[in-house]
Amino acid sequence: MTNTNATQLRKNLFGMLGNAIKYNETISVNTKDGNVFIISEEEYNGMIATIELNSNASLHDKIIAGKNESLDNCVSLDDIKW
């Protein structure tokens, strides 16, 4: 994560935005009124997807159950007849 202030952000805006996009680097901008974060669209979409998945209780339970399942009990996609 990059920490900066508004003055430095203005000086290096395009470079910092490029790093956020290319490397999913989070930028924390400190101001006298509070702090803000700049993240890439990809990072934002990932966070929203995670929130949506976790907000559905039954789906959340299935994800946790799948995470805890032994690999020996899993089926390979190669074994499925499409």
Rosetta constraint file for C-alpha pairs under 8 A:
AtomPair CA 1 CA 25 HARMONIC 5.89 0.50
AtomPair CA 1 CA 26 HARMONIC 4.94 0.50
AtomPair CA 1 CA 27 HARMONIC 5.78 0.50
AtomPair CA 1 CA 28 HARMONIC 7.10 0.50
AtomPair CA 2 CA 25 HARMONIC 7.27 0.50
AtomPair CA 2 CA 26 HARMONIC 6.32 0.50
AtomPair CA 2 CA 27 HARMONIC 4.75 0.50
AtomPair CA 2 CA 28 HARMONIC 6.01 0.50
AtomPair CA 3 CA 27 HARMONIC 5.97 0.50
AtomPair CA 3 CA 28 HARMONIC 4.75 0.50
AtomPair CA 3 CA 29 HARMONIC 6.09 0.50
AtomPair CA 3 CA 30 HARMONIC 7.44 0.50
AtomPair CA 4 CA 8 HARMONIC 6.20 0.50
AtomPair CA 4 CA 9 HARMONIC 6.48 0.50
AtomPair CA 4 CA 27 HARMONIC 7.38 0.50
AtomPair CA 4 CA 28 HARMONIC 6.18 0.50
AtomPair CA 4 CA 29 HARMONIC 5.01 0.50
AtomPair CA 4 CA 30 HARMONIC 6.19 0.50
AtomPair CA 5 CA 9 HARMONIC 6.10 0.50
AtomPair CA 5 CA 29 HARMONIC 4.99 0.50
AtomPair CA 5 CA 30 HARMONIC 4.77 0.50
AtomPair CA 5 CA 31 HARMONIC 6.13 0.50
AtomPair CA 6 CA 10 HARMONIC 6.19 0.50
AtomPair CA 6 CA 29 HARMONIC 6.26 0.50
AtomPair CA 6 CA 30 HARMONIC 6.78 0.50
AtomPair CA 6 CA 31 HARMONIC 6.41 0.50
AtomPair CA 7 CA 11 HARMONIC 6.47 0.50
AtomPair CA 8 CA 12 HARMONIC 6.17 0.50
AtomPair CA 9 CA 13 HARMONIC 5.13 0.50
AtomPair CA 9 CA 16 HARMONIC 7.39 0.50
AtomPair CA 9 CA 29 HARMONIC 7.49 0.50
AtomPair CA 12 CA 16 HARMONIC 6.04 0.50
AtomPair CA 13 CA 17 HARMONIC 6.04 0.50
AtomPair CA 14 CA 18 HARMONIC 5.99 0.50
AtomPair CA 15 CA 19 HARMONIC 6.30 0.50
AtomPair CA 16 CA 20 HARMONIC 6.26 0.50
AtomPair CA 16 CA 27 HARMONIC 7.56 0.50
AtomPair CA 17 CA 21 HARMONIC 6.26 0.50
AtomPair CA 18 CA 22 HARMONIC 5.90 0.50
AtomPair CA 19 CA 23 HARMONIC 5.40 0.50
AtomPair CA 19 CA 24 HARMONIC 6.86 0.50
AtomPair CA 19 CA 25 HARMONIC 5.92 0.50
AtomPair CA 20 CA 24 HARMONIC 4.73 0.50
AtomPair CA 20 CA 25 HARMONIC 4.35 0.50
AtomPair CA 20 CA 26 HARMONIC 6.00 0.50
AtomPair CA 20 CA 27 HARMONIC 7.14 0.50
AtomPair CA 20 CA 38 HARMONIC 7.38 0.50
AtomPair CA 20 CA 39 HARMONIC 5.86 0.50
AtomPair CA 20 CA 40 HARMONIC 5.35 0.50
AtomPair CA 21 CA 25 HARMONIC 7.28 0.50
AtomPair CA 21 CA 39 HARMONIC 7.63 0.50
AtomPair CA 21 CA 40 HARMONIC 4.97 0.50
AtomPair CA 21 CA 41 HARMONIC 7.48 0.50
AtomPair CA 21 CA 42 HARMONIC 7.86 0.50
AtomPair CA 24 CA 39 HARMONIC 6.81 0.50
AtomPair CA 24 CA 40 HARMONIC 5.84 0.50
AtomPair CA 24 CA 42 HARMONIC 7.59 0.50
AtomPair CA 24 CA 43 HARMONIC 6.41 0.50
AtomPair CA 25 CA 39 HARMONIC 6.80 0.50
AtomPair CA 25 CA 40 HARMONIC 7.61 0.50
AtomPair CA 26 CA 37 HARMONIC 6.74 0.50
AtomPair CA 26 CA 38 HARMONIC 5.84 0.50
AtomPair CA 26 CA 39 HARMONIC 5.06 0.50
AtomPair CA 26 CA 40 HARMONIC 7.71 0.50
AtomPair CA 27 CA 37 HARMONIC 5.51 0.50
AtomPair CA 27 CA 38 HARMONIC 5.00 0.50
AtomPair CA 27 CA 39 HARMONIC 6.66 0.50
AtomPair CA 28 CA 35 HARMONIC 6.84 0.50
AtomPair CA 28 CA 36 HARMONIC 5.90 0.50
AtomPair CA 28 CA 37 HARMONIC 4.61 0.50
AtomPair CA 28 CA 38 HARMONIC 6.55 0.50
AtomPair CA 29 CA 35 HARMONIC 5.56 0.50
AtomPair CA 29 CA 36 HARMONIC 5.26 0.50
AtomPair CA 29 CA 37 HARMONIC 6.09 0.50
AtomPair CA 29 CA 38 HARMONIC 7.77 0.50
AtomPair CA 30 CA 34 HARMONIC 6.26 0.50
AtomPair CA 30 CA 35 HARMONIC 4.52 0.50
AtomPair CA 30 CA 36 HARMONIC 6.70 0.50
AtomPair CA 31 CA 35 HARMONIC 5.70 0.50
AtomPair CA 39 CA 43 HARMONIC 6.24 0.50
AtomPair CA 39 CA 44 HARMONIC 6.55 0.50
AtomPair CA 40 CA 44 HARMONIC 6.22 0.50
AtomPair CA 41 CA 45 HARMONIC 6.03 0.50
AtomPair CA 42 CA 46 HARMONIC 6.20 0.50
AtomPair CA 43 CA 47 HARMONIC 6.28 0.50
AtomPair CA 44 CA 48 HARMONIC 6.24 0.50
AtomPair CA 45 CA 49 HARMONIC 6.10 0.50
AtomPair CA 46 CA 50 HARMONIC 6.20 0.50
AtomPair CA 47 CA 51 HARMONIC 6.23 0.50
AtomPair CA 48 CA 52 HARMONIC 6.14 0.50
AtomPair CA 49 CA 53 HARMONIC 6.13 0.50
AtomPair CA 50 CA 54 HARMONIC 6.11 0.50
AtomPair CA 51 CA 55 HARMONIC 5.99 0.50
AtomPair CA 52 CA 56 HARMONIC 6.74 0.50
AtomPair CA 53 CA 59 HARMONIC 6.68 0.50
AtomPair CA 53 CA 60 HARMONIC 6.31 0.50
AtomPair CA 54 CA 59 HARMONIC 7.39 0.50
AtomPair CA 54 CA 60 HARMONIC 5.22 0.50
AtomPair CA 55 CA 60 HARMONIC 7.36 0.50
AtomPair CA 56 CA 60 HARMONIC 5.95 0.50
AtomPair CA 57 CA 61 HARMONIC 6.20 0.50
AtomPair CA 58 CA 62 HARMONIC 6.35 0.50
AtomPair CA 59 CA 63 HARMONIC 6.20 0.50
AtomPair CA 60 CA 64 HARMONIC 6.28 0.50
AtomPair CA 61 CA 65 HARMONIC 6.08 0.50
AtomPair CA 62 CA 66 HARMONIC 6.03 0.50
AtomPair CA 63 CA 67 HARMONIC 6.09 0.50
AtomPair CA 64 CA 68 HARMONIC 6.26 0.50
AtomPair CA 65 CA 69 HARMONIC 6.17 0.50
AtomPair CA 69 CA 73 HARMONIC 6.96 0.50
AtomPair CA 69 CA 74 HARMONIC 7.68 0.50
AtomPair CA 70 CA 74 HARMONIC 7.03 0.50
AtomPair CA 75 CA 79 HARMONIC 6.84 0.50
AtomPair CA 75 CA 80 HARMONIC 7.83 0.50
AtomPair CA 76 CA 80 HARMONIC 7.10 0.50
